[in-house]
Amino acid sequence: MSGTQDTAAFQRARRPEQREQRREAILDAAATLLREMPAAEVSLRELSRRVGLSKSNVVRYFETREAVFLELLDRSIGDWLDALEDELPPAPGPQEPPVAPRALAGAWADSLARRPLLCELWSILAAVLERNVSVESVRAFKLREAGHRARLARMAGRRLPDLDEPAALELTRISVVLTAGLWPFANPSPAVVEATGDPCLAEARVNFAESLGTMLHAALAGLLCEHAKP
């Protein structure tokens, strides 16, 4: 079958599994584009061209470019959490000591550092992804995000039994804010990279994993002090 015929068959897909396949193809194309260029340079027209659909076809599945990225972020968080259970230190048994907070924070930060797409999307969540989308899309994303954070909080709680549920949830919120704030500083423009090559500006260079691990550890220490289970 020719490429043209493949595209035509893809466009005529009507069954639920075919529609889901189309959504996944759009998300995969968006992920590829974001590895090649900043989100601000990715247009819905270019995304449509990459996936082999018309722009009007893409809009049937995602109302805007930002809605595509928001869905991609949700998928990326889920994929990260699927892998994170094995990337964090193992949860202790009944008679074993809890995981050291520094070890948990470091493994958490290292895991995120290995996922630049996720970090990039989180870094533009408030300023880009949550703009130019409907109330319904934002509500759906926020509800799924709450589920992701609850899952992440349970992972932390199993490794630090003294961390109560509200504190564990607060840690997940802190992690997102820290990731969003640190990522752009750790991945600056070429001009900033060149300028901070000056030894006098060494402190201006940001190591993402190292900085995030340090900040998460500080947050954990504070939360354990203030919200530890009685």
C-alpha positions in Angstrom: 0.0 0.0 0.0 1.4 3.5 -0.9 2.0 6.2 1.7 -1.0 8.2 0.2 -3.2 5.2 0.6 -2.0 4.6 4.2 -2.9 8.2 5.0 -6.3 8.0 3.4 -7.1 4.8 5.3 -5.9 6.5 8.5 -8.2 9.4 7.8 -11.2 7.2 7.3 -10.7 5.3 10.6 -13.9 5.3 12.5 -13.7 2.5 15.1 -12.9 3.4 18.7 -9.5 1.7 18.5 -8.7 3.5 15.3 -9.6 6.8 16.8 -7.4 6.0 19.8 -4.6 5.1 17.4 -5.0 8.5 15.7 -4.8 10.3 19.0 -1.6 8.4 20.0 -0.1 9.2 16.6 -0.8 13.0 17.1 0.8 12.8 20.6 3.8 10.9 19.2 4.3 13.5 16.5 4.1 16.3 19.1 6.7 14.6 21.3 9.0 14.3 18.3 8.6 18.0 17.4 9.3 19.1 21.0 12.6 17.2 20.9 13.5 19.2 17.8 12.3 22.7 18.7 10.9 24.8 21.5 7.2 24.5 22.1 6.7 28.2 21.0 7.8 27.2 17.5 5.5 24.2 17.1 2.4 25.1 15.2 -0.7 23.1 14.7 -0.1 23.2 11.0 3.4 21.6 11.4 2.0 19.1 13.8 -0.7 18.2 11.3 1.9 17.8 8.5 4.0 15.5 10.6 1.2 13.2 11.5 -0.1 13.1 8.0 -3.5 14.6 8.7 -5.2 17.9 7.8 -5.3 20.6 10.4 -9.1 20.2 10.6 -8.7 16.5 11.3 -6.3 17.1 14.2 -8.7 19.7 15.7 -11.4 16.9 15.9 -9.2 15.3 18.5 -7.5 18.2 20.2 -9.1 21.7 20.2 -5.7 23.5 20.1 -2.0 23.0 20.0 -1.9 23.6 23.8 -4.5 20.9 24.3 -2.2 18.5 22.5 0.7 19.4 24.8 -1.5 19.2 27.9 -2.5 15.6 26.9 1.1 14.8 26.2 2.1 16.0 29.6 -0.5 13.8 31.2 0.8 10.8 29.3 4.4 11.7 30.2 3.6 11.8 33.9 1.9 8.5 33.8 4.8 6.9 32.0 7.2 8.4 34.5 5.2 7.0 37.5 5.1 3.6 35.8 8.9 3.5 35.9 9.5 5.4 39.1 8.5 2.6 41.5 11.6 0.7 40.4 13.9 3.8 40.2 13.3 4.9 43.8 15.0 3.1 46.7 12.8 0.0 47.7 10.1 0.6 50.3 11.3 -0.9 53.7 9.8 -4.0 55.2 7.9 -4.0 58.6 11.1 -4.2 60.7 13.4 -2.2 58.4 14.3 1.5 58.8 12.7 4.0 56.4 14.5 5.2 53.3 16.9 8.1 54.0 15.2 11.3 52.9 18.3 12.4 51.0 18.4 9.1 49.1 14.7 9.4 48.2 15.2 13.0 47.0 18.2 12.2 45.0 16.6 9.2 43.2 13.5 11.3 42.5 15.5 14.1 41.0 17.7 11.8 38.9 14.6 10.1 37.5 13.2 13.4 36.4 16.5 14.5 34.9 16.3 11.5 32.6 13.0 12.7 31.2 13.6 16.0 29.5 10.3 16.1 27.7 8.4 15.8 30.9 10.4 18.5 32.6 10.1 20.8 29.6 6.3 20.4 29.5 6.0 21.0 33.3 8.2 24.2 32.9 5.6 25.7 30.5 2.5 24.4 32.1 1.2 27.6 33.7 2.4 30.0 31.1 1.6 28.1 27.9 -0.2 24.8 28.3 -3.1 26.1 30.4 -3.8 29.0 28.0 -5.9 28.7 24.9 -7.7 25.6 26.1 -11.3 25.2 27.3 -12.5 24.9 30.9 -13.4 21.3 30.2 -9.9 20.4 29.0 -8.3 22.1 32.0 -10.7 20.4 34.5 -10.1 17.0 32.9 -6.3 17.5 33.1 -6.4 18.8 36.7 -8.4 15.7 37.8 -6.0 13.3 36.2 -3.1 15.3 37.6 -4.6 14.9 41.1 -4.7 11.2 40.6 -1.0 11.2 39.5 0.0 13.2 42.5 -1.9 10.9 44.9 -0.1 7.9 43.3 3.3 9.7 43.7 2.5 10.6 47.3 1.7 7.0 48.1 5.2 6.0 46.7 6.8 8.6 49.0 4.7 7.5 52.0 5.7 3.8 51.6 9.4 4.8 51.8 9.0 7.3 54.5 6.3 5.9 56.8 6.6 8.9 59.2 5.4 11.2 56.4 1.7 11.7 56.7 -0.6 11.9 53.6 -1.1 15.7 53.5 2.7 16.2 53.8 3.3 13.6 51.0 0.8 15.4 48.7 2.5 18.7 49.5 5.8 17.2 48.5 4.4 16.3 45.1 3.2 19.9 44.6 6.6 21.2 45.6 8.3 18.9 43.2 6.3 20.2 40.3 7.0 23.8 41.1 10.7 23.1 41.6 10.9 21.2 38.4 9.1 23.9 36.4 11.3 26.6 37.9 14.7 24.9 37.7 14.4 23.4 34.2 14.7 26.6 32.2 17.7 27.7 34.3 19.4 24.4 33.8 18.8 24.5 30.0 19.6 28.1 29.1 20.1 29.8 25.7 23.4 29.4 23.8 24.3 33.0 24.8 23.9 32.2 28.5 25.9 29.0 28.1 28.7 30.9 26.6 28.6 33.7 29.2 28.5 31.3 32.1 31.6 29.6 30.8 33.5 32.3 32.5 34.9 30.8 35.7 33.7 33.9 37.6 30.2 32.9 36.7 30.4 29.2 37.8 27.8 29.7 40.4 25.3 30.8 37.8 25.4 27.4 36.1 22.6 25.1 37.3 22.9 21.3 37.5 19.3 20.2 37.3 19.5 16.9 39.1 21.8 18.1 41.8 19.8 21.3 42.5 16.5 19.5 42.4 17.7 16.8 44.7 19.0 19.3 47.2 15.8 21.3 47.2 13.6 18.2 47.5 15.7 17.0 50.4 15.2 20.4 52.2 11.5 20.2 51.5 11.3 16.7 52.8 13.2 17.6 56.0 10.8 20.5 56.7 7.7 18.4 56.0 8.9 15.5 58.2 9.6 18.0 61.0 6.2 19.8 60.8 3.8 17.0 59.6 5.3 13.7 60.8 2.8 11.2 62.0 2.4 11.2 65.8 
